[in-house]
């Protein structure tokens, strides 16, 4: 991912270029060791996708199924969103081809 570096000085740009040219095994990361245990990580803690409120007509049996699957009937809309997102991602992968 390219970042805007237009506000950097020539010296800062040169330092970044030198770091970028280093092989990974030559970069000292001892002050920031890699975390291998992600068991306490929480997905979506800081990122919240933009939601759009719409009126959508769905078959009653489909809505009932999602409500039945959700604990206490809560969160079924999130489950529907996940199912739709999964379908979109699969369709995009198929469209991209091999």
N, CA, C and O atoms as CSV, one atom per row, in Angstrom:
chain,resi,resn,atom,element,x,y,z
A,1,UNK,N,N,0.838,-1.173,0.000
A,1,UNK,CA,C,0.000,0.000,0.000
A,1,UNK,C,C,0.884,1.236,0.000
A,1,UNK,O,O,1.728,1.397,0.881
A,2,UNK,N,N,0.700,2.091,-0.959
A,2,UNK,CA,C,1.483,3.314,-1.075
A,2,UNK,C,C,0.870,4.406,-0.195
A,2,UNK,O,O,-0.344,4.607,-0.177
A,3,UNK,N,N,1.732,5.093,0.520
A,3,UNK,CA,C,1.294,6.218,1.333
A,3,UNK,C,C,1.798,7.502,0.699
A,3,UNK,O,O,2.790,7.502,-0.030
A,4,UNK,N,N,1.105,8.594,0.983
A,4,UNK,CA,C,1.517,9.891,0.471
A,4,UNK,C,C,2.762,10.344,1.231
A,4,UNK,O,O,2.713,10.562,2.441
A,5,UNK,N,N,3.871,10.482,0.517
A,5,UNK,CA,C,5.124,10.908,1.142
A,5,UNK,C,C,5.543,12.292,0.696
A,5,UNK,O,O,6.701,12.672,0.871
A,6,UNK,N,N,4.626,13.053,0.125
A,6,UNK,CA,C,4.972,14.366,-0.412
A,6,UNK,C,C,5.414,15.358,0.659
A,6,UNK,O,O,6.112,16.323,0.349
A,7,UNK,N,N,5.021,15.139,1.913
A,7,UNK,CA,C,5.388,16.082,2.968
A,7,UNK,C,C,6.694,15.702,3.673
A,7,UNK,O,O,7.070,16.341,4.656
A,8,UNK,N,N,7.391,14.665,3.179
A,8,UNK,CA,C,8.660,14.255,3.784
A,8,UNK,C,C,9.812,15.050,3.176
A,8,UNK,O,O,9.763,15.479,2.023
A,9,UNK,N,N,10.853,15.230,3.996
A,9,UNK,CA,C,12.061,15.880,3.486
A,9,UNK,C,C,12.829,14.875,2.629
A,9,UNK,O,O,12.534,13.680,2.642
A,10,UNK,N,N,13.801,15.365,1.897
A,10,UNK,CA,C,14.626,14.483,1.069
A,10,UNK,C,C,15.377,13.473,1.934
A,10,UNK,O,O,15.532,12.315,1.546
A,11,UNK,N,N,15.840,13.910,3.101
A,11,UNK,CA,C,16.566,13.007,4.008
A,11,UNK,C,C,15.644,11.907,4.535
A,11,UNK,O,O,16.042,10.745,4.616
A,12,UNK,N,N,14.422,12.275,4.890
A,12,UNK,CA,C,13.464,11.280,5.378
A,12,UNK,C,C,13.115,10.278,4.280
A,12,UNK,O,O,13.012,9.077,4.529
A,13,UNK,N,N,12.935,10.786,3.071
A,13,UNK,CA,C,12.624,9.904,1.937
A,13,UNK,C,C,13.774,8.935,1.677
A,13,UNK,O,O,13.547,7.753,1.417
A,14,UNK,N,N,15.005,9.434,1.748
A,14,UNK,CA,C,16.186,8.593,1.531
A,14,UNK,C,C,16.285,7.515,2.606
A,14,UNK,O,O,16.624,6.370,2.306
A,15,UNK,N,N,15.989,7.875,3.862
A,15,UNK,CA,C,16.026,6.896,4.955
A,15,UNK,C,C,14.979,5.802,4.745
A,15,UNK,O,O,15.259,4.621,4.950
A,16,UNK,N,N,13.783,6.198,4.337
A,16,UNK,CA,C,12.741,5.214,4.071
A,16,UNK,C,C,13.103,4.306,2.895
A,16,UNK,O,O,12.851,3.102,2.935
A,17,UNK,N,N,13.687,4.879,1.862
A,17,UNK,CA,C,14.104,4.086,0.706
A,17,UNK,C,C,15.167,3.066,1.102
A,17,UNK,O,O,15.148,1.926,0.637
A,18,UNK,N,N,16.096,3.483,1.964
A,18,UNK,CA,C,17.147,2.572,2.429
A,18,UNK,C,C,16.548,1.434,3.250
A,18,UNK,O,O,16.956,0.282,3.105
A,19,UNK,N,N,15.594,1.747,4.100
A,19,UNK,CA,C,14.928,0.708,4.897
A,19,UNK,C,C,14.142,-0.251,4.002
A,19,UNK,O,O,14.133,-1.462,4.223
A,20,UNK,N,N,13.494,0.303,3.005
A,20,UNK,CA,C,12.700,-0.528,2.101
A,20,UNK,C,C,13.588,-1.495,1.315
A,20,UNK,O,O,13.155,-2.595,0.972
A,21,UNK,N,N,14.809,-1.094,1.034
A,21,UNK,CA,C,15.721,-1.933,0.257
A,21,UNK,C,C,16.316,-3.070,1.083
A,21,UNK,O,O,16.826,-4.037,0.516
A,22,UNK,N,N,16.261,-2.972,2.412
A,22,UNK,CA,C,16.832,-4.025,3.265
A,22,UNK,C,C,16.020,-5.310,3.168
A,22,UNK,O,O,14.790,-5.266,3.131
A,23,UNK,N,N,16.705,-6.465,3.127
A,23,UNK,CA,C,15.975,-7.735,3.221
A,23,UNK,C,C,15.358,-7.866,4.613
A,23,UNK,O,O,15.883,-7.310,5.578
A,24,UNK,N,N,14.265,-8.587,4.721
A,24,UNK,CA,C,13.557,-8.709,6.004
A,24,UNK,C,C,14.451,-9.225,7.122
A,24,UNK,O,O,14.334,-8.774,8.262
A,25,UNK,N,N,15.351,-10.171,6.811
A,25,UNK,CA,C,16.170,-10.756,7.872
A,25,UNK,C,C,17.240,-9.790,8.400
A,25,UNK,O,O,17.894,-10.093,9.398
A,26,UNK,N,N,17.426,-8.654,7.759
A,26,UNK,CA,C,18.399,-7.667,8.227
A,26,UNK,C,C,17.748,-6.517,8.992
A,26,UNK,O,O,18.438,-5.599,9.436
A,27,UNK,N,N,16.452,-6.561,9.144
A,27,UNK,CA,C,15.752,-5.509,9.876
A,27,UNK,C,C,15.651,-5.919,11.339
A,27,UNK,O,O,15.139,-6.993,11.654
A,28,UNK,N,N,16.141,-5.062,12.232
A,28,UNK,CA,C,16.132,-5.353,13.662
A,28,UNK,C,C,14.750,-5.035,14.241
A,28,UNK,O,O,14.353,-3.873,14.331
A,29,UNK,N,N,14.037,-6.073,14.625
A,29,UNK,CA,C,12.717,-5.892,15.238
A,29,UNK,C,C,12.713,-6.350,16.690
A,29,UNK,O,O,11.657,-6.666,17.237
A,30,UNK,N,N,13.888,-6.389,17.319
A,30,UNK,CA,C,13.977,-6.888,18.697
A,30,UNK,C,C,13.191,-6.025,19.680
A,30,UNK,O,O,12.747,-6.515,20.718
A,31,UNK,N,N,13.017,-4.746,19.361
A,31,UNK,CA,C,12.261,-3.881,20.264
A,31,UNK,C,C,10.750,-4.027,20.063
A,31,UNK,O,O,9.965,-3.507,20.855
A,32,UNK,N,N,10.345,-4.731,19.011
A,32,UNK,CA,C,8.929,-4.996,18.763
A,32,UNK,C,C,8.761,-6.451,18.318
A,32,UNK,O,O,8.475,-6.715,17.150
A,33,UNK,N,N,8.937,-7.388,19.246
A,33,UNK,CA,C,8.867,-8.800,18.865
A,33,UNK,C,C,7.494,-9.164,18.309
A,33,UNK,O,O,6.473,-8.588,18.686
A,34,UNK,N,N,7.503,-10.134,17.407
A,34,UNK,CA,C,6.265,-10.582,16.781
A,34,UNK,C,C,5.380,-11.261,17.816
A,34,UNK,O,O,5.857,-12.055,18.627
A,35,UNK,N,N,4.111,-10.950,17.784
A,35,UNK,CA,C,3.148,-11.588,18.674
A,35,UNK,C,C,2.596,-12.828,17.994
A,35,UNK,O,O,2.014,-12.744,16.913
A,36,UNK,N,N,2.779,-13.978,18.627
A,36,UNK,CA,C,2.298,-15.229,18.056
A,36,UNK,C,C,0.987,-15.675,18.697
A,36,UNK,O,O,0.287,-16.533,18.158
A,37,UNK,N,N,0.658,-15.093,19.843
A,37,UNK,CA,C,-0.573,-15.473,20.549
A,37,UNK,C,C,-1.638,-14.405,20.327
A,37,UNK,O,O,-1.572,-13.327,20.919
A,38,UNK,N,N,-2.616,-14.699,19.479
A,38,UNK,CA,C,-3.689,-13.769,19.172
A,38,UNK,C,C,-4.998,-14.197,19.832
A,38,UNK,O,O,-6.074,-13.758,19.424
A,39,UNK,N,N,-4.908,-15.059,20.859
A,39,UNK,CA,C,-6.124,-15.589,21.482
A,39,UNK,C,C,-6.973,-14.497,22.140
A,39,UNK,O,O,-8.191,-14.647,22.248
A,40,UNK,N,N,-6.352,-13.416,22.575
A,40,UNK,CA,C,-7.109,-12.344,23.213
A,40,UNK,C,C,-7.523,-11.235,22.260
A,40,UNK,O,O,-8.116,-10.239,22.675
A,41,UNK,N,N,-7.208,-11.412,20.978
A,41,UNK,CA,C,-7.525,-10.371,20.000
A,41,UNK,C,C,-9.031,-10.274,19.780
A,41,UNK,O,O,-9.747,-11.272,19.860
A,42,UNK,N,N,-9.491,-9.079,19.507
A,42,UNK,CA,C,-10.909,-8.858,19.240
A,42,UNK,C,C,-11.054,-8.272,17.853
A,42,UNK,O,O,-10.505,-7.210,17.559
A,43,UNK,N,N,-11.794,-8.963,17.000
A,43,UNK,CA,C,-12.000,-8.521,15.623
A,43,UNK,C,C,-12.952,-7.323,15.609
A,43,UNK,O,O,-13.965,-7.306,16.308
A,44,UNK,N,N,-12.608,-6.339,14.809
A,44,UNK,CA,C,-13.483,-5.190,14.611
A,44,UNK,C,C,-13.534,-4.222,15.775
A,44,UNK,O,O,-14.453,-3.407,15.855
A,45,UNK,N,N,-12.569,-4.291,16.679
A,45,UNK,CA,C,-12.584,-3.415,17.849
A,45,UNK,C,C,-12.458,-1.940,17.452
A,45,UNK,O,O,-13.105,-1.080,18.049
A,46,UNK,N,N,-11.634,-1.651,16.456
A,46,UNK,CA,C,-11.405,-0.267,16.054
A,46,UNK,C,C,-12.027,0.073,14.711
A,46,UNK,O,O,-12.278,1.241,14.415
A,47,UNK,N,N,-12.275,-0.945,13.900
A,47,UNK,CA,C,-12.843,-0.698,12.573
A,47,UNK,C,C,-14.327,-1.006,12.578
A,47,UNK,O,O,-14.742,-2.093,12.980
A,48,UNK,N,N,-15.101,-0.080,12.146
A,48,UNK,CA,C,-16.534,-0.289,11.999
A,48,UNK,C,C,-16.914,0.086,10.574
A,48,UNK,O,O,-16.796,1.249,10.186
A,49,UNK,N,N,-17.369,-0.888,9.789
A,49,UNK,CA,C,-17.755,-0.554,8.420
A,49,UNK,C,C,-18.967,0.368,8.415
A,49,UNK,O,O,-19.799,0.339,9.322
A,50,UNK,N,N,-19.043,1.168,7.392
A,50,UNK,CA,C,-20.171,2.076,7.244
A,50,UNK,C,C,-21.403,1.243,6.909
A,50,UNK,O,O,-21.387,0.453,5.965
A,51,UNK,N,N,-22.453,1.420,7.670
A,51,UNK,CA,C,-23.705,0.697,7.445
A,51,UNK,C,C,-24.697,1.631,6.762
A,51,UNK,O,O,-24.692,2.843,6.979
A,52,UNK,N,N,-25.528,1.045,5.950
A,52,UNK,CA,C,-26.568,1.817,5.277
A,52,UNK,C,C,-27.909,1.188,5.625
A,52,UNK,O,O,-28.135,0.003,5.381
A,53,UNK,N,N,-28.786,1.988,6.191
A,53,UNK,CA,C,-30.105,1.487,6.541
A,53,UNK,C,C,-30.974,1.460,5.292
A,53,UNK,O,O,-31.099,2.457,4.580
A,54,UNK,N,N,-31.572,0.301,5.040
A,54,UNK,CA,C,-32.439,0.148,3.879
A,54,UNK,C,C,-33.670,-0.659,4.287
A,54,UNK,O,O,-33.695,-1.287,5.346
A,55,UNK,N,N,-34.666,-0.630,3.448
A,55,UNK,CA,C,-35.808,-1.523,3.604
A,55,UNK,C,C,-35.608,-2.633,2.592
A,55,UNK,O,O,-35.403,-2.383,1.404
A,56,UNK,N,N,-35.671,-3.856,3.076
A,56,UNK,CA,C,-35.379,-5.006,2.231
A,56,UNK,C,C,-36.430,-6.074,2.480
A,56,UNK,O,O,-36.681,-6.446,3.627
A,57,UNK,N,N,-37.034,-6.559,1.433
A,57,UNK,CA,C,-38.025,-7.619,1.573
A,57,UNK,C,C,-37.354,-8.960,1.382
A,57,UNK,O,O,-36.787,-9.247,0.328
A,58,UNK,N,N,-37.427,-9.782,2.426
A,58,UNK,CA,C,-36.867,-11.126,2.389
A,58,UNK,C,C,-37.991,-12.123,2.636
A,58,UNK,O,O,-38.988,-11.799,3.282
A,59,UNK,N,N,-37.827,-13.326,2.122
A,59,UNK,CA,C,-38.826,-14.371,2.379
A,59,UNK,C,C,-38.893,-14.636,3.873
A,59,UNK,O,O,-37.868,-14.696,4.552
A,60,UNK,N,N,-40.112,-14.794,4.379
A,60,UNK,CA,C,-40.338,-14.980,5.814
A,60,UNK,C,C,-39.592,-16.197,6.351
A,60,UNK,O,O,-39.069,-16.159,7.465
A,61,UNK,N,N,-39.536,-17.276,5.570
A,61,UNK,CA,C,-38.855,-18.476,6.055
A,61,UNK,C,C,-37.348,-18.264,6.167
A,61,UNK,O,O,-36.704,-18.858,7.031
A,62,UNK,N,N,-36.779,-17.420,5.299
A,62,UNK,CA,C,-35.345,-17.119,5.370
A,62,UNK,C,C,-35.058,-16.318,6.643
A,62,UNK,O,O,-34.114,-16.622,7.372
A,63,UNK,N,N,-35.864,-15.307,6.904
A,63,UNK,CA,C,-35.685,-14.499,8.117
A,63,UNK,C,C,-35.869,-15.372,9.356
A,63,UNK,O,O,-35.097,-15.273,10.309
A,64,UNK,N,N,-36.885,-16.221,9.342
A,64,UNK,CA,C,-37.139,-17.111,10.481
A,64,UNK,C,C,-35.954,-18.033,10.728
A,64,UNK,O,O,-35.586,-18.285,11.875
A,65,UNK,N,N,-35.352,-18.537,9.646
A,65,UNK,CA,C,-34.200,-19.430,9.804
A,65,UNK,C,C,-33.036,-18.699,10.464
A,65,UNK,O,O,-32.418,-19.226,11.388
A,66,UNK,N,N,-32.733,-17.486,9.996
A,66,UNK,CA,C,-31.636,-16.721,10.586
A,66,UNK,C,C,-31.921,-16.382,12.051
A,66,UNK,O,O,-31.020,-16.441,12.888
A,67,UNK,N,N,-33.174,-16.027,12.365
A,67,UNK,CA,C,-33.525,-15.734,13.758
A,67,UNK,C,C,-33.379,-16.969,14.634
A,67,UNK,O,O,-32.941,-16.882,15.781
A,68,UNK,N,N,-33.747,-18.113,14.085
A,68,UNK,CA,C,-33.660,-19.368,14.835
A,68,UNK,C,C,-32.194,-19.738,15.110
A,68,UNK,O,O,-31.881,-20.304,16.157
A,69,UNK,N,N,-31.310,-19.418,14.175
A,69,UNK,CA,C,-29.896,-19.752,14.333
A,69,UNK,C,C,-29.195,-18.826,15.331
A,69,UNK,O,O,-28.217,-19.222,15.965
A,70,UNK,N,N,-29.687,-17.615,15.466
A,70,UNK,CA,C,-29.047,-16.622,16.335
A,70,UNK,C,C,-29.416,-16.882,17.789
A,70,UNK,O,O,-30.570,-17.184,18.094
A,71,UNK,N,N,-28.432,-16.765,18.694
A,71,UNK,CA,C,-28.721,-16.983,20.117
A,71,UNK,C,C,-29.734,-15.970,20.636
A,71,UNK,O,O,-29.483,-14.765,20.603
A,72,UNK,N,N,-30.857,-16.447,21.108
A,72,UNK,CA,C,-31.899,-15.564,21.629
A,72,UNK,C,C,-32.552,-14.726,20.549
A,72,UNK,O,O,-33.250,-13.758,20.854
A,73,UNK,N,N,-32.336,-15.084,19.284
A,73,UNK,CA,C,-32.917,-14.317,18.184
A,73,UNK,C,C,-32.236,-12.987,17.947
A,73,UNK,O,O,-32.702,-12.175,17.148
A,74,UNK,N,N,-31.117,-12.761,18.653
A,74,UNK,CA,C,-30.410,-11.483,18.523
A,74,UNK,C,C,-29.201,-11.665,17.615
A,74,UNK,O,O,-28.522,-12.689,17.680
A,75,UNK,N,N,-28.933,-10.684,16.779
A,75,UNK,CA,C,-27.778,-10.730,15.900
A,75,UNK,C,C,-28.064,-11.365,14.561
A,75,UNK,O,O,-27.144,-11.600,13.776
A,76,UNK,N,N,-29.327,-11.648,14.285
A,76,UNK,CA,C,-29.640,-12.314,13.016
A,76,UNK,C,C,-29.365,-11.413,11.815
A,76,UNK,O,O,-29.024,-11.907,10.740
A,77,UNK,N,N,-29.508,-10.111,11.983
A,77,UNK,CA,C,-29.220,-9.204,10.868
A,77,UNK,C,C,-27.725,-9.218,10.536
A,77,UNK,O,O,-27.344,-9.143,9.368
A,78,UNK,N,N,-26.888,-9.313,11.557
A,78,UNK,CA,C,-25.451,-9.432,11.343
A,78,UNK,C,C,-25.141,-10.723,10.604
A,78,UNK,O,O,-24.294,-10.745,9.712
A,79,UNK,N,N,-25.828,-11.801,10.973
A,79,UNK,CA,C,-25.626,-13.085,10.299
A,79,UNK,C,C,-26.041,-13.001,8.824
A,79,UNK,O,O,-25.367,-13.553,7.955
A,80,UNK,N,N,-27.138,-12.316,8.550
A,80,UNK,CA,C,-27.576,-12.130,7.159
A,80,UNK,C,C,-26.525,-11.332,6.398
A,80,UNK,O,O,-26.197,-11.661,5.258
A,81,UNK,N,N,-25.992,-10.277,7.031
A,81,UNK,CA,C,-24.960,-9.457,6.402
A,81,UNK,C,C,-23.725,-10.300,6.095
A,81,UNK,O,O,-23.141,-10.175,5.019
A,82,UNK,N,N,-23.321,-11.168,7.048
A,82,UNK,CA,C,-22.154,-12.032,6.824
A,82,UNK,C,C,-22.391,-12.988,5.662
A,82,UNK,O,O,-21.493,-13.221,4.853
A,83,UNK,N,N,-23.601,-13.542,5.578
A,83,UNK,CA,C,-23.921,-14.458,4.480
A,83,UNK,C,C,-23.867,-13.730,3.136
A,83,UNK,O,O,-23.352,-14.264,2.154
A,84,UNK,N,N,-24.394,-12.523,3.103
A,84,UNK,CA,C,-24.350,-11.739,1.872
A,84,UNK,C,C,-22.912,-11.366,1.505
A,84,UNK,O,O,-22.532,-11.428,0.336
A,85,UNK,N,N,-22.120,-10.982,2.501
A,85,UNK,CA,C,-20.722,-10.632,2.247
A,85,UNK,C,C,-19.961,-11.839,1.718
A,85,UNK,O,O,-19.170,-11.712,0.783
A,86,UNK,N,N,-20.192,-12.996,2.301
A,86,UNK,CA,C,-19.541,-14.219,1.843
A,86,UNK,C,C,-19.898,-14.494,0.382
A,86,UNK,O,O,-19.034,-14.865,-0.412
A,87,UNK,N,N,-21.156,-14.314,0.037
A,87,UNK,CA,C,-21.592,-14.516,-1.347
A,87,UNK,C,C,-20.902,-13.522,-2.287
A,87,UNK,O,O,-20.450,-13.900,-3.368
A,88,UNK,N,N,-20.822,-12.271,-1.880
A,88,UNK,CA,C,-20.182,-11.246,-2.705
A,88,UNK,C,C,-18.707,-11.588,-2.915
A,88,UNK,O,O,-18.207,-11.505,-4.037
A,89,UNK,N,N,-18.009,-11.972,-1.846
A,89,UNK,CA,C,-16.588,-12.304,-1.957
A,89,UNK,C,C,-16.377,-13.508,-2.873
A,89,UNK,O,O,-15.443,-13.529,-3.674
A,90,UNK,N,N,-17.247,-14.507,-2.752
A,90,UNK,CA,C,-17.144,-15.685,-3.620
A,90,UNK,C,C,-17.386,-15.306,-5.074
A,90,UNK,O,O,-16.678,-15.779,-5.962
A,91,UNK,N,N,-18.375,-14.462,-5.325
A,91,UNK,CA,C,-18.679,-14.029,-6.695
A,91,UNK,C,C,-17.514,-13.221,-7.269
A,91,UNK,O,O,-17.200,-13.341,-8.453
A,92,UNK,N,N,-16.870,-12.396,-6.432
A,92,UNK,CA,C,-15.730,-11.611,-6.900
A,92,UNK,C,C,-14.547,-12.511,-7.233
A,92,UNK,O,O,-13.846,-12.272,-8.216
A,93,UNK,N,N,-14.314,-13.560,-6.412
A,93,UNK,CA,C,-13.232,-14.493,-6.700
A,93,UNK,C,C,-13.477,-15.224,-8.007
A,93,UNK,O,O,-12.555,-15.424,-8.798
A,94,UNK,N,N,-14.732,-15.626,-8.235
A,94,UNK,CA,C,-15.062,-16.326,-9.476
A,94,UNK,C,C,-14.918,-15.397,-10.685
A,94,UNK,O,O,-14.471,-15.818,-11.752
A,95,UNK,N,N,-15.299,-14.143,-10.505
A,95,UNK,CA,C,-15.190,-13.185,-11.596
A,95,UNK,C,C,-13.734,-12.880,-11.937
A,95,UNK,O,O,-13.396,-12.636,-13.096
A,96,UNK,N,N,-12.871,-12.897,-10.910
A,96,UNK,CA,C,-11.455,-12.624,-11.138
A,96,UNK,C,C,-10.796,-13.751,-11.922
A,96,UNK,O,O,-9.836,-13.533,-12.660
A,97,UNK,N,N,-11.325,-14.956,-11.750
A,97,UNK,CA,C,-10.801,-16.101,-12.500
A,97,UNK,C,C,-9.456,-16.570,-11.999
A,97,UNK,O,O,-8.925,-16.054,-11.015
A,98,UNK,N,N,-8.909,-17.561,-12.690
A,98,UNK,CA,C,-7.616,-18.145,-12.259
A,98,UNK,C,C,-6.445,-17.243,-12.523
A,98,UNK,O,O,-5.308,-17.601,-12.215
